[in-house]
Amino acid sequence: MKAIIKTGGKQYLVEEGSVIFVEKLNAEEGKNVVFNEVLMLDGNVDKESLKGSKVTGKVVKHGKGKKIRIFKYVNKKKSTRKAQGHRQPYTKVEITKIG
């Protein structure tokens, strides 16, 4: 069974047993998390039939993604060269139940 869920402003195609990386969630490792915003369930997008459906997952771990380098530069100005970095936090979730 496949489903499309929405969390953190993004949409994910999931099925039971799959592992996804989502925006950081406020849940402890090992706890269950429920995604109530289901957009599609087995090809069915009818809003009436999707009411009450949810996807359950287990939080595996929290972490940070790869470092993204940001370099700002203004032409002909030697004093305005600036390097910066960013690591986006994520939560690794294993999908356990779709229903």
PyMOL commands that set and color helices and strands:
alter all, ss='L'
color gray80, all
select helices_A, chain A and resi 47-50+78-80
alter helices_A, ss='H'
color red, helices_A
select strands_A, chain A and resi 2-7+10-15+19-23+32-35+38-41+55-64+68-73+81-86+89-98
alter strands_A, ss='S'
color yellow, strands_A
deselect
rebuild
show_as cartoon
